[in-house]
Amino acid sequence: MNPAHEGRAGLAAVFVSVVQRDLLLAVRRRADVLTSFFFFIIVVSLFPLGVGPEPNTLREIAPGVVWVAALLASMLALQRLLASDYADGTLEQLALSAQPLTLLVLAKILAHWLVTGIPLVLIAPLLGLQFDLPVEGLVAMTAGLLLGTPVLSLVGAIGAALTLGVRGAGGLVALLVLPLYIPVLIFGAGAVSAAVSGQSVEGHMSLLAAFLLFSLAAAPWASAAAIRIAVE
Amino acid sequence: MRGQRRLFGDLNFRVPPGEALWVSGPNGSGKTSLLRMLCTLLAPEAGEVRWRGRPVRSLGEAYRAELVYLGHAPAVKDDLSGLENLRFALAQEGRRVSEAALVDALRSFGLAGREDLPARVLSQGQRRRVSLARLLFCGDRPLWILDEPLTALDAQAVELVRALISGHLGRDGLVVLTSHQEVDLSGVKVQQLRMVG
């Protein structure tokens, strides 16, 4: 049997196995996953308590608050994406796989988004009610998060890969990654504001989708390159 | 080169099929670095590694499909059981192995009854056995690169690894390994490469 041929046929299977493994690990380490999820809920819920029950103010700050909290929560979860795999040698084995590392990294990012991004998308409409957001606003927020949270995971992976093996990686990841999150924040929050004031959100959503496509193409490749340097 | 320090140079060797290369030497003499260069994790400062006469850098994934590397870090996940660890390690090579075969492999490595325990509660030697059990399925990959495979193993497990290595050499495979212990590979062809500190 020609090993190279066998390798190509196995790409889908290997991709799925990486996703499965990371999901299983997330199930085993539920506490880690729940931490960033509850962090999101608590940060968002603190604002109505701190700012006061004035509906107009709340409606106005809602998009920004939810999106900033989503950014921070997804950043909080980044440390788990690659660091433990790096420490126990799993990343080395992935780098030595006969499959392209870029796609295996994409599999890891996908698993990461499924456990950290999707819960945020699902809970966000409920949190939006605390801010008295109208239905259009809730829809725009959910749709925006659905397009935006994968970008956060993808871009975050680059930061996580670049800081592998660095002491105090957590703080450094924040400095590297948060500035890159700014476009997603602007257009994600902008979409909600536009929807609340009755304008079309098409432009915002198109831009978020464009960010997603661009980061889908570039981020796994950049992360894989950073991982190769880290495992040297 | 590691940082500013030159670990070794002027090194030239060839491993023919069916032969083992035993790299020995004191700590810090560059054994692990050499092995990592052989499997493309580390790029040599000068010189090149060739596989079937072609530089491995240009072969890329085709070369990686022919080798197995077991490094210092056993790549065993604390939160997964021995069975799951083995299953995922093999799945990442594109192998689908039946549950029964996995259990058999772990049993033959002395982990009977411990297949479903999370690796966290296993001892150092038992984790190493989990990662070594992978070799039972890797006979179709000609090049085995094993970094200190015998660390933390008891006499019985050392014997198992020894048998695996001779079996692989018997199939015309290649084995490159490092070890501090004297390895008794009687009956097989072994080249020894002694690195000096």
Interface residues (C-beta under 8 A of the other chain):
Chain A: M1 P3 A4 E6 G7 A9 G10 L11 A13 V14 S17 V18 Q20 R21 L24 L25 R28 R29 A87 D88 G89 T90 E92 Q93 L94 A95 L96 S97 A98 Q99 P100 L104 V231 E232
Chain B: R36 C39 T40 L41 L42 A43 E61 A62 R64 A65 E66 L67 Y69 G71 H72 A73 P74 A75 V76 K77 D78 D79 L80 E84 F88 A89 A91 Q92 E93 G94 R96 P118 D140 R141
